Amino acid sequence: MVNLTTRFTDELMAQGLTKQILNLISDISVTREFERLQKERGLGNEKHRKEVTDLIKECRQSLAECLFAWTCQSPLSKEDTLTLIGHLEMVTAEADGSLDSVNLALVMSLLYCLDVSFLEQGTEDREGIHALPLLTEKQYVAAVHSRLVEGQAWKLPGLQAVVQLAWALSLRALSQLPQGAALVEFTEADEALADQALLGGVFLFLTEGILGSDGFSQEEFYTRRLHSLITDFLALMPMKVKQLRNRADEDARLIHMALQMGSEPPSSLRKDLDHLMILIGEFYSKDPFELELGLEFWCPSESLQHTSLTGSFLGVPLQRPPHKQVVLSKFVRQMGDLLPATLYIPYLCMLKGLANGPQCSHYCFSLLKTNGAPHENRQAGMSGSVVSWEHFFHSLMLYHENLRRDVPSADSMQYRHPPIRDITQRELEGLTAFLQLLTTIITWSENARLALCEHPQWTPVVVMLGLLQCSVQPVLKAQILHALAAFGKSPEIAASLWQSLEYTQILQTVKAPGQRQAAGIEVELNEIESSCEEYPLTRAFCHLISTLVESALPVNLGAGLRAPGFQPYLDFLRDSVFLAFPTRAYRRPAEKVCCSLLDKHVSYLSLTSIYGCVSLLTFYFTLCSGR
């Protein structure tokens, strides 16, 4: 049966199936088909038009997926590969700069045609490996190389850069094989081709055009191919990575000099390393298939005995990890050494992505722990890395010490947000990036959660609750609440958090005698977020309350200050958040949609049940965060 199927599909491909598929994808369009149907009066009401539109899109998508399924298993011939490249030369992006799902499938088809990364896994003797055109047909390599190096400019320069980078990595991999000796005239051009890809903004397009596509997260093989592309670049071209770092250091020096002289930084500065770090962070922060591919960036320093560990080297003591993993781990650590200010936020973004997962979070926590200066060095006045728990929490404490001197009164917060003091926009972005990294690590790792919370010098929960009472931007307060919610996943921390919320009155549950106006988060919602038409702080507060109720809810909550119970929180969520939905404007459509759905739920569900409230909060946060 297998032989029969293989022979049948081979015959189809030999008869020009690839060209037919690409022609159909080009010819079939919703606009063109609607014009034909309209001319023949074949269109009905809106429902029928929607069904026809979906059918046309499904036809185009199925055609592209057929080609993708073939290339995942067998490379295309020289003629078919050139035909596919010619089709992609004319591709355009959507309004947001991303590729649609059809063109994304075609791009991935070409990337799999040019993929030789499986050769490093010791599969040279696998049956059928000698049929790979890249290894057996010099004309194939010559034709593809000529098309990508000397061909016309593509309509999407970023897409052209992606294909050029993939081809450069294939040439570099071929140069390290015995068969590569016959292709030396092409493999010597890999560096120049990689430079062209960098000039075309390859990493920025991978982030916006590929990762930004709606269809990317729906296919596991897309994820695996992009992981291979990123890691191959770092492992196969270490000197190119070093050049990117040297250029970034020089650009940081030029920016610093320009700021000191009061002039604008040069417009010719490039941000290739910034874009690479952001790409890594964005890519690995989303793991819909729970592959935890970011593990390849971490080398275990100790033997880890765990049944769920993957890879032949993990869980086995005294066994060296693969060379590629050593290189990737070295990249993560070296990029954090003597980190210039311009790379600080991109590096934290990268770490956030690489900390996504139960094992990755453990390794990232350990990295930030070891980066701190030892106790004897701190006593001598020596500081550790700026990317360490020591530096992060010391900075938070300094901000808190400085800002709490001007904690506004309840009356001064009724009508406008107090002026922000001593936190610049760049500092705000850095604090937000750190809090996002912290949230990712402690969400996955309970050991990290408890170790940080119980640290006698840092006291992160106390400091963050203090910052919530200071005059800081709502977006920063929202990130603090998300971090507190991550801490609250542990019941022992959640119980103390409830008491701290009552003491700090983040949500005012006790009014002072004679007080006429509300204070705390209710003022933020009514006066600040409503005027901005965005509600990050309210969503974060809902997330915090939902997490704390699920972890631990004290029976005597608020005892000694007011009548014990959850009722003040329930009243705020019901009356000020959910039922007040129709009276507010929403800049983000997702917030409006989820609030509209919740408004309907509240109409039918009495919010007298705490756990009914929690289910709505979880539903609300999930919708608004796009999870």
C-alpha positions in Angstrom: 0.0 0.0 0.0 2.8 2.4 0.9 4.6 1.7 -2.4 1.4 2.1 -4.4 0.7 5.5 -2.7 4.3 6.6 -3.2 4.3 5.7 -6.9 0.9 7.5 -7.4 2.0 10.7 -5.7 5.4 10.7 -7.5 3.5 10.5 -10.8 1.4 13.4 -9.9 4.4 15.5 -9.0 6.1 14.5 -12.2 3.1 15.7 -14.2 3.5 19.2 -12.8 1.3 19.2 -9.8 3.3 21.9 -8.0 2.8 24.3 -10.9 -0.9 23.5 -11.1 -1.3 24.2 -7.3 0.5 27.5 -7.5 -1.5 28.6 -10.6 -4.8 27.7 -8.8 -3.8 29.6 -5.7 -3.0 32.7 -7.9 -6.2 32.4 -10.0 -8.7 31.7 -7.2 -9.6 34.8 -5.2 -12.7 35.9 -3.3 -13.1 39.1 -5.4 -12.8 37.3 -8.7 -15.1 34.5 -7.8 -17.7 36.9 -6.4 -17.6 38.8 -9.7 -18.3 35.7 -11.6 -21.1 34.5 -9.3 -22.6 38.0 -9.3 -22.7 38.0 -13.1 -24.5 34.7 -13.1 -26.7 35.8 -10.2 -25.4 33.0 -8.1 -25.1 34.9 -4.8 -27.8 34.9 -2.2 -28.2 36.6 1.2 -25.4 37.5 3.7 -25.3 34.0 5.1 -24.8 32.5 1.7 -22.1 35.1 0.8 -20.3 34.2 4.1 -20.4 30.5 3.3 -19.1 31.1 -0.2 -16.3 33.2 1.1 -15.3 30.6 3.6 -15.4 27.9 1.0 -13.1 29.8 -1.4 -10.6 30.5 1.4 -10.7 26.8 2.4 -9.9 25.8 -1.1 -6.8 28.0 -1.3 -5.7 26.9 2.1 -6.1 23.2 1.2 -4.0 23.7 -1.9 -1.2 25.4 0.0 -1.3 22.7 2.7 -1.0 19.9 0.1 2.3 21.4 -1.1 3.5 22.0 2.5 2.7 18.3 3.4 4.7 17.1 0.5 7.8 19.3 1.2 7.8 18.2 4.8 8.5 14.7 3.6 10.3 15.1 0.3 12.1 18.1 -1.3 10.8 19.5 -4.6 12.7 19.1 -7.9 14.8 22.0 -9.3 12.0 23.2 -11.6 9.3 23.0 -8.9 11.6 24.8 -6.4 12.2 27.6 -8.8 8.5 27.9 -9.6 7.7 28.2 -5.9 10.4 30.9 -5.5 8.9 32.7 -8.4 5.5 32.6 -6.8 6.8 34.0 -3.5 8.6 36.8 -5.3 5.2 38.3 -6.0 3.6 37.8 -2.5 2.4 40.8 -0.6 1.6 41.2 3.1 -1.6 41.9 4.9 -2.4 45.4 6.3 -0.7 44.6 9.6 2.5 43.5 7.8 1.9 39.7 8.4 1.5 36.9 5.8 -1.9 35.3 5.4 -2.2 31.6 6.2 -1.9 30.6 2.5 1.3 32.4 1.8 2.6 31.3 5.2 2.2 27.7 4.2 4.0 28.3 0.9 6.9 30.0 2.7 7.2 27.1 5.1 7.1 24.7 2.1 10.2 26.5 0.6 12.0 26.6 4.0 11.5 22.8 4.3 12.9 22.3 0.8 16.0 24.1 1.8 16.3 22.4 5.2 19.3 20.2 5.9 19.3 20.5 9.7 18.4 16.9 10.1 21.9 15.9 8.9 23.4 16.9 12.2 21.3 14.3 14.0 23.4 11.5 12.6 21.0 10.5 9.8 23.4 10.4 6.9 22.8 6.7 6.4 19.0 7.0 6.5 17.3 5.5 3.5 16.6 8.1 0.9 19.2 10.6 2.1 21.1 10.2 -1.2 18.0 11.4 -3.1 18.3 14.9 -1.5 18.9 17.3 -4.4 21.0 19.6 -2.3 23.6 16.8 -1.9 23.3 15.0 -5.3 22.5 17.7 -7.9 25.0 20.4 -8.4 22.6 22.0 -11.0 19.9 22.3 -8.3 22.3 24.2 -6.0 23.5 26.4 -8.9 20.0 27.3 -10.0 18.6 28.1 -6.6 21.8 30.0 -5.6 21.7 32.1 -8.8 18.0 32.9 -8.3 18.4 34.0 -4.7 21.7 36.0 -5.2 21.2 37.5 -8.7 17.4 37.4 -9.1 15.0 40.4 -9.0 14.0 42.2 -5.9 10.9 40.7 -4.2 7.8 42.6 -3.4 8.4 41.8 0.2 12.1 42.5 1.0 11.7 40.9 4.4 10.4 37.7 2.9 13.4 37.6 0.5 15.7 38.1 3.5 14.2 35.1 5.2 14.7 32.8 2.2 18.3 34.1 1.8 19.1 33.4 5.4 17.7 29.9 5.1 19.8 29.3 2.0 22.9 30.7 3.6 22.5 28.3 6.6 22.0 25.4 4.2 25.2 26.3 2.4 27.1 26.5 5.7 25.7 23.1 6.8 26.7 21.6 3.4 30.2 23.0 3.7 30.8 20.9 6.8 29.8 17.6 5.0 32.0 15.5 2.7 29.6 16.1 -0.1 30.2 19.9 0.3 33.6 19.7 -1.3 32.0 19.7 -4.8 30.0 22.8 -4.0 32.7 25.0 -2.6 32.0 27.7 -5.2 28.6 28.2 -3.7 29.2 27.5 0.0 31.9 30.2 0.1 29.1 32.8 -0.5 27.2 31.9 2.7 28.6 34.9 4.7 27.7 37.4 1.9 24.2 35.9 1.6 23.7 36.2 5.4 24.8 39.8 5.2 22.2 40.5 2.5 19.5 38.9 4.7 20.5 41.1 7.7 20.3 44.2 5.5 16.8 43.1 4.5 15.6 43.1 8.1 15.3 39.3 8.4 14.7 39.1 12.1 12.2 41.9 12.1 10.2 40.3 9.3 10.3 36.9 11.1 8.7 38.6 14.1 6.1 40.7 12.3 5.5 38.7 9.1 5.8 35.1 10.2 5.1 35.1 14.0 2.4 37.8 13.5 0.5 35.5 11.1 -2.7 34.1 12.6 -2.0 30.7 11.2 1.5 30.3 12.6 0.6 28.9 16.0 -1.8 26.4 14.5 0.8 24.1 13.0 3.5 22.3 15.0 5.9 21.9 12.0 5.9 25.7 11.5 7.2 26.1 15.1 9.8 23.4 14.7 11.1 24.9 11.4 11.5 28.4 12.8 13.2 26.9 15.9 15.6 25.2 13.6 16.2 28.4 11.6 17.0 30.5 14.7 19.2 27.9 16.4 21.1 27.1 13.2 22.0 30.7 12.7 23.4 31.0 16.3 25.2 27.7 16.1 26.5 27.7 12.5 27.4 31.4 12.3 29.0 32.3 15.7 31.3 34.9 14.1 28.3 36.7 12.5 26.6 36.8 16.0 29.8 38.2 17.4 29.8 40.9 14.7 26.2 41.8 15.6 27.2 42.2 19.3 30.2 44.3 18.4 28.1 46.6 16.2 25.5 46.9 18.9 28.2 47.9 21.4 29.5 50.5 19.0 26.0 51.9 18.4 25.4 52.1 22.1 28.6 54.2 22.4 27.5 56.5 19.6 24.0 56.9 21.2 25.6 57.7 24.6 27.9 60.3 23.0 25.0 61.9 21.2 22.9 62.2 24.3 25.8 63.8 26.2 26.3 66.3 23.4 22.5 67.0 23.2 22.2 65.9 19.6 20.2 63.3 17.8 21.7 59.8 17.4 22.9 58.9 13.9 20.0 57.7 11.6 22.2 54.9 10.1 22.2 52.8 13.3 21.0 49.2 12.8 19.2 47.1 15.4 19.8 43.6 14.1 20.7 42.2 17.5 17.8 43.9 19.1 15.5 42.3 16.6 17.1 38.9 17.0 16.6 39.0 20.8 13.0 40.2 20.5 12.3 37.5 17.9 13.6 34.8 20.3 11.6 36.3 23.2 8.4 36.4 21.2 8.8 33.0 19.6 9.6 31.0 22.7 7.1 32.9 24.9 4.3 31.1 23.1 4.3 27.3 23.3 0.8 26.1 22.2 2.1 22.5 21.6 4.0 22.4 24.9 7.2 21.5 23.1 9.5 23.6 25.4 12.0 24.0 22.6 13.7 26.7 24.6 15.3 24.0 26.7 18.0 23.7 24.0 19.3 27.1 25.1 20.1 25.8 28.6 22.9 23.6 29.7 22.3 21.8 33.0 25.1 22.5 35.4 24.0 19.6 37.6 22.4 16.2 37.1 18.7 16.5 36.9 16.7 13.4 37.6 13.3 14.0 36.2 11.1 11.6 34.3 9.7 14.3 32.0 13.1 15.6 30.9 13.7 15.2 27.1 16.9 14.7 25.2 19.6 12.0 25.5 21.8 14.2 27.7 19.2 15.3 30.3 18.8 13.3 33.5 22.0 11.4 32.9 25.0 12.4 35.1 28.4 13.1 33.7 27.3 13.1 30.1 28.2 16.0 27.8 25.3 17.9 26.1 25.4 18.2 22.3 27.7 20.8 20.9 24.8 22.9 19.5 23.3 23.2 23.0 26.6 24.3 24.4 26.8 27.1 21.8 23.3 28.2 22.5 23.8 28.3 26.2 27.0 30.2 25.7 25.1 32.7 23.6 22.5 33.4 26.3 25.2 34.0 28.9 27.6 36.0 26.8 24.9 38.4 25.5 24.3 39.4 29.2 27.9 40.2 29.9 28.7 44.0 30.0 25.2 44.6 28.6 24.8 48.0 27.0 21.7 50.0 28.0 20.3 49.8 24.5 20.2 46.0 24.7 18.8 45.8 28.2 15.1 45.6 27.3 15.6 43.2 24.3 17.7 40.9 26.5 15.1 40.7 29.2 12.5 40.0 26.5 14.6 37.2 25.2 15.0 35.7 28.7 11.3 35.9 29.2 10.7 33.7 26.2 13.5 31.3 27.2 12.0 31.0 30.7 8.7 29.8 29.4 8.2 26.3 30.8 8.7 24.3 34.0 12.3 23.4 33.3 13.3 26.5 31.4 12.1 28.7 34.3 14.4 26.8 36.7 17.4 27.4 34.6 16.6 31.1 34.1 16.1 31.5 37.8 19.5 30.0 38.5 21.1 32.2 35.9 19.8 35.4 37.5 20.8 34.1 40.9 24.4 33.3 39.9 24.7 36.7 38.1 24.4 38.5 41.4 27.5 39.6 43.3 28.6 37.4 46.2 28.0 38.7 49.7 31.7 39.4 50.3 31.9 41.4 47.0 28.8 43.5 47.9 30.5 44.4 51.2 33.5 45.5 49.3 31.4 47.8 47.1 31.5 45.5 44.0 28.3 45.1 42.1 27.2 42.1 40.1 25.5 41.9 36.7 22.7 44.3 35.9 20.7 41.2 34.9 20.4 39.5 38.3 17.9 39.2 41.1 20.2 41.3 43.3 20.1 44.2 40.8 16.4 43.9 40.0 15.1 43.9 43.6 17.6 46.5 44.8 16.4 48.8 42.0 12.8 48.2 43.0 13.5 49.1 46.6 15.3 52.3 45.5 12.3 53.3 43.4 10.0 52.6 46.3 12.1 54.5 48.8 12.1 57.5 46.4 8.5 57.5 45.4 6.8 56.8 48.7 7.9 60.2 50.0 5.2 61.7 47.8 2.4 59.2 48.2 -0.7 61.3 47.3 -3.7 61.6 49.6 -7.1 60.1 48.6 -8.5 63.6 47.9 -5.7 64.5 45.5 -6.3 61.4 43.4 -10.0 62.0 42.8 -9.8 64.1 39.6 -6.4 63.4 37.9 -3.4 61.2 38.0 -0.6 62.7 40.1 2.6 63.6 38.2 5.1 60.8 37.8 8.3 61.6 39.5 11.8 60.1 38.9 10.6 57.4 36.5 11.5 58.1 32.8 9.8 56.4 29.9 12.9 54.2 29.4 13.0 53.2 33.0 9.3 52.4 32.9 9.9 50.1 29.9 12.8 48.5 31.8 10.8 47.9 34.9 7.9 46.5 32.9 10.3 44.1 31.1 11.7 42.9 34.4 8.3 42.4 35.9 7.2 40.4 32.9 10.3 38.2 33.2 9.7 37.8 36.9 6.1 36.8 36.3 7.0 34.2 33.7 9.6 32.5 36.0 7.5 32.4 39.2 4.4 31.3 37.2 6.2 28.1 36.2 8.5 27.5 39.1 7.1 27.1 42.6 10.6 26.8 44.0 11.6 30.2 42.5 8.3 31.6 43.8 9.0 30.6 47.4 12.7 31.3 47.3 12.1 34.9 46.2 9.2 35.6 48.5 11.1 34.3 51.5 14.3 36.2 50.8 14.9 38.4 53.9 16.6 41.3 52.1 14.5 41.7 49.0 10.9 41.2 50.3 9.5 41.5 46.8 5.8 41.3 47.8 6.1 44.1 50.3 8.0 46.3 47.9 5.6 45.8 45.1 2.6 46.4 47.3 4.3 49.6 48.4 4.8 50.7 44.8 1.1 50.2 44.1 0.5 53.0 46.6 2.9 55.4 44.8 2.4 57.7 41.8 3.4 55.4 39.0 1.8 54.7 35.6 -1.2 52.3 35.5 0.6 50.1 33.1 3.4 49.5 35.6 0.8 48.9 38.4 -0.8 46.4 36.1 2.4 44.4 35.7 3.0 44.5 39.4 -0.5 43.0 40.0 0.3 40.3 37.4 3.5 39.5 39.3 1.6 39.4 42.6 -0.9 37.1 41.0 1.9 34.7 40.1 3.2 34.8 43.6 -0.3 34.1 44.8 -0.4 30.7 43.0 1.2 29.3 46.2 -1.5 29.0 49.0 0.9 30.0 51.8 1.8 33.3 49.9 -1.9 33.9 48.9 -3.0 33.9 52.5 -0.6 36.7 53.5 -1.4 38.6 50.2 -5.1 38.8 51.3 -4.1 40.4 54.6 -1.7 42.8 52.8 -4.4 43.8 50.4 -6.6 44.7 53.3 -3.9 46.6 55.1 -2.8 48.6 52.0 -6.4 49.2 50.8 -5.5 48.7 47.1 -9.3 48.3 46.9 -10.8 50.4 49.5 -12.9 48.2 51.8 -12.9 50.5 54.8 -13.8 54.2 54.5 -12.6 56.7 57.0 -15.2 58.7 58.9 -16.3 61.7 56.8 -14.7 60.4 53.6 -17.0 61.2 50.7 -15.0 59.9 47.7 -13.7 56.5 47.0 -9.9 55.8 46.7 -7.5 53.2 45.4 -8.2 51.2 42.2 -11.8 52.4 42.0 -10.5 55.9 41.3 -8.0 54.5 38.8 -10.8 52.8 36.9 -13.3 55.6 36.9 -11.0 58.6 36.4 -7.9 57.4 34.6 -8.6 54.2 32.7 -12.0 55.2 31.6 -10.6 58.5 30.1 -7.9 56.5 28.3 -10.4 53.9 27.2 -8.0 51.1 28.1 -8.1 49.0 31.3 -4.8 47.1 32.0 -5.0 47.8 35.7 -8.5 46.5 36.1 -7.8 43.4 34.1 -4.7 42.8 36.2 -6.7 43.2 39.4 -9.3 40.7 38.2 -6.5 38.3 37.5 -5.1 38.8 41.0 -8.4 38.3 42.7 -9.2 35.2 40.6 -5.8 33.6 41.5 -6.0 34.4 45.2 -9.6 33.0 45.5 -8.5 29.8 43.8 -5.4 29.5 46.0 -6.6 30.4 49.5 -9.5 32.6 50.7 -9.4 33.3 54.5 -12.7 32.9 56.3 -12.0 35.9 58.5 -10.8 38.2 55.7 -10.8 41.8 56.9 -11.6 40.9 60.5 -10.7 43.7 62.9 -11.1 46.4 60.2 -14.6 45.7 59.0 -17.2 42.9 58.8 -15.3 39.8 57.7 -15.8 38.4 54.2 -15.3 38.8 50.5 -18.3 41.1 49.9 -16.5 44.4 49.2 -14.5 42.7 46.4 -17.6 41.1 45.1 -19.4 44.4 45.1 -16.6 46.2 43.2 -16.3 43.5 40.6 -20.0 43.3 40.0 -21.0 47.0 40.2 -17.9 48.9 39.1 -16.4 46.5 36.5 -19.1 44.2 35.0 -22.4 46.0 35.3 -20.9 49.4 34.4 -19.7 48.0 31.0 -22.3 49.9 28.8 -21.2 53.3 30.2 -17.6 53.1 29.2 -15.7 53.4 25.9 -13.1 50.8 24.8 -10.2 51.3 22.5 -9.3 47.6 22.4 -12.0 45.6 20.7 -11.1 42.5 22.8 -11.9 44.3 26.0 -15.3 45.5 24.7 -16.2 42.0 23.4 -15.3 40.2 26.6 -17.1 42.8 28.8 -20.2 42.5 26.6 -20.2 38.8 27.1 -19.7 39.1 30.8 -22.5 41.7 31.0 -24.8 39.0 29.5 -23.6 36.4 32.0 -24.1 38.7 34.9 -27.7 39.3 33.8 -28.4 35.6 34.2 -26.0 34.7 37.0 -26.3 36.1 40.5 -22.9 37.2 41.7 -23.5 36.2 45.2 -21.4 33.1 44.8 -17.7 33.6 45.3 -16.8 30.7 43.0 -19.3 32.0 40.4 -17.4 35.2 40.5 -14.1 33.4 40.1 -15.3 31.6 37.0 -16.3 34.9 35.5 -13.0 36.5 36.4 -11.1 33.7 34.8 -13.3 33.9 31.7 -12.8 37.7 31.5 -9.0 37.6 31.9 -8.6 34.8 29.4 -10.6 36.6 26.7 -8.9 40.0 27.2 -5.4 38.6 27.3 -6.0 36.7 24.1 -5.0 33.3 25.6 
